[in-house]
Amino acid sequence: MLDATVTEDALRVEDLTVRFVRRNTDVAAVNGCAFSLKPGETLTILGESGSGKSVTLKAMMGLLPDYSRISGKVMLNGDDILSMPRAAQAKLRGRAISMIFQEPMSALDPVYTIGHQISETIIQHEGVDKVTAWKRSLELLEQVRIPSAERRLKNFPHEMSGGMRQRAMIALALACRPNVLLADEPTTALDVTVQIQILLLLRQLQEELGMAIVFVTHDVGVAAEISDRIAVMYAGRFVETGTTREIMRDARHPYTQGLLSSTVHGGLRGKVLETIPGTPPNLASLPPGCAFAPRCRYAMDRCSEGDIPVVTRESGAMARCVKAAMLETT
Amino acid sequence: MLVFAIRRLLQAIPILLGVSLVVFGLVHIVPGNPIDMLMPPEASPEVIAQMKAAFGFDKPLYVQYFLWLFRAMQGDFGLSVFNATPVMGQLMVALSNTFILAILGASLGFALGITFGMTAAMFHGKWPDKLFSALATCGVSLPHYWCAIVLVLAFSVLNDFLPAQGMGDDSLPLYQRLEHLVLPVITLSLIPMGVIGRLVRATVLEILGQDFVGALGAKGLPRWPVIRHVCKNAAPPVLAIMGLQFGYLLGGSILVETVFNWPGSGNLLNLAIYRRDIPVLQATILVLASFFVMLNLMVDIAQAAIDPRIRR
């Protein structure tokens, strides 16, 4: 049975554009990004470093520096965050939408205890007293499966292991039961075994709390593990989107294909590893047309001539590519 | 935390012993005999020997050292060679005079420095940053005896607003004695202001660039709580330098105390050197050095209380 609250988008981003404008440079970091997420859904933004993944998340959190120009819409439960005054934005941050970071060691304040940092958030948003907030923090640590949580609350970040710290960071992000969780490469800095634990934890918590997750990573394996849908980002633009299965099994964009085939796994033993030649383009001077064209083995003249056709499949999957469009029509 | 404090306290003991040895040694390396300075040239050798024995200068150095240290630990620094009054009394007067200046100068300098540094960092690259950075640079680079002279010229000579010299008599009413403090305190606050201002600016900027500050914004904390986090992180390095700066001020600035004719420890030290007054010299340096060690010990403990990573 369809419930009205389930069908409503938890997060909808429309035409999000971020430019960093300084005296001599104008960097187009994100160029018209759009997606929507239902409660309980996970979207992974997959891309190389410098493709604009993190900037997209930070733009949604209002964490970008003053010289950035952000346009478009970020609709959180039906309200546009970007058009809100700063104070109203701050009220939503950490409450309706929160974020976990790549390196929990540097994202946690080193001179306050974990318990203090979690309680502080709860007190800020819910105005409860310290004792209540501390109790809630304890429950949160237990919820993220931190053993002997009581003791851990009084720990400082440097007294914990990397995995524990990331769990604490997740507890902090979940302190006020957000509708949307933004995860900025939360497993990149961790050991592989710990990575899996954190991914599983995120999935369990998502089931318990029903939040939508935007997960950013450059790791194809991690993306396959966590996501319902994947958006592949290149030079600040989604070049292909689709369900995890569509992207992993049936990628249409040459960049996505390149990313998948340059992933290292055991089956490749003894074979020459494939790479994508060249480097990502300079975002301060993007070429016209498809930004991937200079590195693309299928590139043709049309690729660098402005409007790149967008191919959509019945499922809603999308690829922004001349070659994919030609294959579609033939 | 308590263990850390006790351990640091115990570590201070060998440092203080080392200091005492250096103080004693340095003074005795200086050529010339203090008794020769005191006695008229025609004094007979017997009288000189008598004087030496009276002050204990006839014994071997190491015996002198232990005798001196033993007495010093009981607060007895002997008699001044120059005027045969107890060293302790002179020292206490000079130190308390300097202490007044130091504590006021440091408070003013630290308060201004922290305000300037924080403001400059918050408005990084904008005009308040440029203004306060320029002020801080002036503070550290202008010679403070020159500033003292300019202040005296402006407020005492050209306009008769404030007294230029001395501490004022005990018989003067309180506000008049306070007036004597104004110019020396301002002069002494300049260097701490500049040093602390620049340090606070640099430290705060470095912390503002760290990820956790963004993360604090991401959990929805408004401006002031975030600033509180930044301050607590910035405190340890700033405290360390504040301890050093206050230590320097306690030593008394010979130049500033000379310009303002202030009977403080810098003045006393200066006189003791000219007069070859070894007991006074030793006592002053030892007490100042001990203050310095204790001050840094306190800073260490305060730092550890603020930043758990320092407690090891």
HADDOCK unambig.tbl for C-alpha pairs under 7 A between the chains (distance, minus, plus):
assign (segid A and resid 61 and name CA) (segid B and resid 218 and name CA) 6.43 0.50 0.50
assign (segid A and resid 63 and name CA) (segid B and resid 214 and name CA) 6.46 0.50 0.50
assign (segid A and resid 90 and name CA) (segid B and resid 220 and name CA) 4.71 0.50 0.50
assign (segid A and resid 90 and name CA) (segid B and resid 221 and name CA) 6.95 0.50 0.50
assign (segid A and resid 90 and name CA) (segid B and resid 222 and name CA) 6.86 0.50 0.50
assign (segid A and resid 91 and name CA) (segid B and resid 220 and name CA) 5.89 0.50 0.50
assign (segid A and resid 92 and name CA) (segid B and resid 220 and name CA) 6.91 0.50 0.50
assign (segid A and resid 93 and name CA) (segid B and resid 218 and name CA) 5.63 0.50 0.50
assign (segid A and resid 93 and name CA) (segid B and resid 219 and name CA) 5.42 0.50 0.50
assign (segid A and resid 93 and name CA) (segid B and resid 220 and name CA) 4.53 0.50 0.50
assign (segid A and resid 94 and name CA) (segid B and resid 218 and name CA) 5.99 0.50 0.50
assign (segid A and resid 94 and name CA) (segid B and resid 219 and name CA) 3.81 0.50 0.50
assign (segid A and resid 94 and name CA) (segid B and resid 220 and name CA) 5.16 0.50 0.50
assign (segid A and resid 98 and name CA) (segid B and resid 218 and name CA) 6.46 0.50 0.50
assign (segid A and resid 98 and name CA) (segid B and resid 219 and name CA) 6.46 0.50 0.50
assign (segid A and resid 99 and name CA) (segid B and resid 218 and name CA) 6.55 0.50 0.50
assign (segid A and resid 106 and name CA) (segid B and resid 211 and name CA) 5.60 0.50 0.50
assign (segid A and resid 106 and name CA) (segid B and resid 212 and name CA) 5.71 0.50 0.50
assign (segid A and resid 107 and name CA) (segid B and resid 211 and name CA) 5.06 0.50 0.50
assign (segid A and resid 107 and name CA) (segid B and resid 212 and name CA) 3.90 0.50 0.50
assign (segid A and resid 107 and name CA) (segid B and resid 215 and name CA) 5.74 0.50 0.50
assign (segid A and resid 108 and name CA) (segid B and resid 212 and name CA) 5.25 0.50 0.50
assign (segid A and resid 109 and name CA) (segid B and resid 212 and name CA) 5.68 0.50 0.50
assign (segid A and resid 111 and name CA) (segid B and resid 233 and name CA) 6.58 0.50 0.50
assign (segid A and resid 111 and name CA) (segid B and resid 306 and name CA) 6.89 0.50 0.50
assign (segid A and resid 111 and name CA) (segid B and resid 307 and name CA) 5.25 0.50 0.50
assign (segid A and resid 111 and name CA) (segid B and resid 308 and name CA) 6.34 0.50 0.50
assign (segid A and resid 121 and name CA) (segid B and resid 219 and name CA) 6.37 0.50 0.50
assign (segid A and resid 124 and name CA) (segid B and resid 221 and name CA) 6.87 0.50 0.50
